[in-house]
Amino acid sequence: MATKDVIDALVRDLRPVSPLPLPPVRLWRWLMASVAVGAATVAMIGRRGDLATAMFSQPFQAHIAFLVLAAVSSAAAALALAIPGEPVRGWHRAAPAVALGAWLAWLAGELMPLAAAGGTTWPAAGWGCVAKTFAIGATPGLILAIMVGRGAPSDVRATVTFAALAAAAVGALGVELTCPLNGPMHLLLWHAGPVMVIVLLAALFGRAAYAAFAARQAGRRP
């Protein structure tokens, strides 16, 4: 086959591609959708009875602040990494880890004085909180996965891990608004635990999951 014929064949198979909006625009859209869906899900589950009082407590405010920072920074990193050539600075990658680490450190700090005084007991199983984390974070996670899937990330593992952390943080935020239990051990095991499991699974299997998703999308194209 002549070179001209090869070029003609390649050009003939091309499909028009619309450029993606800038990452900050896509981040804003995701945040608005996540707030709307998360608020609706929390309303369906039912907010905690002491929410009005909890909002003025320093621990609750710290939990919310760290989780918001984790969700926003993780989503921003995932959306930036999904676009080839988009500059991704070191702080893009570091901010989610810092926010997550700060939340875990705060929870550990709440637990240490109680442990030192012998006032900690093993909490009852909190599978309801685990279910709420998945229920509240599922739709924001799916939306973010679709947005990331429309790009072409070069670092797939990092992109998927950041997206998973963003969704898990939204789920944990919702649990803070619905669960009335404030025990540090409960919070570490049943609020932070699911987030860590989700992030770990994404880091281990995210690349394979993304490859399967990309292959399925390619198979749908005409």
Secondary structure, 3 states (H helix, E strand, C coil): CCHHHHHHHHHHCCCCCCCCCCHHHHHHHHHHHHHHHHHHHHHHHCCCCCHHHHCCCHHHHHHHHHHHHHHHHHHHHHHHHCCCCCCCCHHHHHHHHHHHHHHHHHHHHHHHHHHHCCCCCCCCCCHHHHHHHHHHHHHHHHHHHHHHHCCCCCCHHHHHHHHHHHHHHHHHHHHHHHCCCCCHHHHHHHHHHHHHHHHHHHHHHHHHHHHHHHHHHHHHCC
